[in-house]
């Protein structure tokens, strides 16, 4: 159930957003979206499907609707909120613009982090194998599926540096 305290937190977040943000237009569809997100995440629809699909045109305030309603609910239930986006551009918009902006208005403190798909990180096992192979017989470098030509001394040094940085927790393995 959605407690009165949560309702007030969500409402106050939007009041702060509306009063501070220039060109903010109140839309009935946005209020409906906030209500449905809140009800769905708070299990108000106990006897039905607990999935909500929201579709609306660009610029209708979907991001703030789900951020400012879902974050307080997740915090109240001691849950983590995962937001998945279709592409890197949307990830960056969320990470660099929308979430920091929502943080200013949200009535609860929260932390956030970016987690990318596995294809966005180096395979540490392969990096270790490459670094070890570079000091031995170079059999991995003979594989034309991995390399058009064996890496040069500079590339091998870079790979060894990356592995050192990863081991020292100076680098998280992110490729981008």
RANORKA-V825338 format. One record per pair of residues at least 6 apart in sequence whose C-alpha atoms are under 6 Angstrom apart, sorted by the first residue. I is the first residue (numbers start at 1). J is the second residue. Records with the same first field share a line. If there is no record, write none. Layout:
I=J, J
//
This chain:
1=42, 44
2=42
9=107
10=69
13=105, 106, 107
16=105
17=105
18=24
34=65
38=69
68=106
120=175
121=173, 174, 175
122=173
131=160
141=150
165=171
//
